[in-house]
Amino acid sequence: MTSAGRPGDPSSAPRVGAGPWEGPWPTDGSGDLPPHLDPELLREGDRRNVVDRYRYWRHEAIVADLDAHRHGFHVAVENWEHDFNIGSVVRTANAFNAAAVHIVGRRRWNRRGAMVTDRYLHEHHHPDVGALVGWAAGRGLPLLGVDNVPGSVPLEGYALPRDCVLLLGQEGPGLSPEALAACTDVLAITQYGSTRSVNAGAAAAVVMYHWALQHAAGSSEGPEA
């Protein structure tokens, strides 16, 4: 057996994405390359972290298509202590095509866990909770916290508004007192084990999926290449 065939050898793992386009290139009605396709990606292959329907698409074309199908919820995360989970939250926000991501507190955050998915989202920064509250109020968006704290409302059975801001706290301390006070409701994810809480990335995935079950059924996808 060659080294490439040995179990655990990285060289034997299938490559992500697609290689160079095989055969004649796609054309539009006039015989030209469709404007959403990138000739460099067609020549060299597309190994980006995107779903197959966006293979070979220009970056700006993907963002424009996502913009045409953005969902009504925003995701906000408090960032006072450089929480490493923010990247995971952002990646999930991309997966559920959130309207935008809002970073509250420190402007800089660890983007490693986002796996470059932040490039396809609209990102806003707010220096404090008050600034986020003002932004949301100006657009008529209720602020809904996600935290297991006394007085919180079980997520199960809660009718999430189509348009809202889902606010998550940091790993460990959870939502700040200022954030809790600003929320219309604080939603709790019911747990059945011994841990006090799940991490922010997992909580974000649960609450976004809960939103999608209520509002995203039958949503359309972008066109094929």
Secondary structure, 3 states (H helix, E strand, C coil): CCHHHCCCCHHHCCCCCECCCCCCCCCCCCCCCCCCECHHHHHHCECCCCCHHHCCECHHHHHHHHHCCCCCEEEEEEECCCCCCHHHHHHHHHHCCCCCEEEEECCCCCCHHHCCHHHHCCEEEECCHHHHHHHHHHCCCCEEEECCCCCCEECCCCCCCCCEEEEECECCCECCHHHHHHCCEEEECCCCCCCCCCCHHHHHHHHHHHHHHHHCCCCCCCCCC
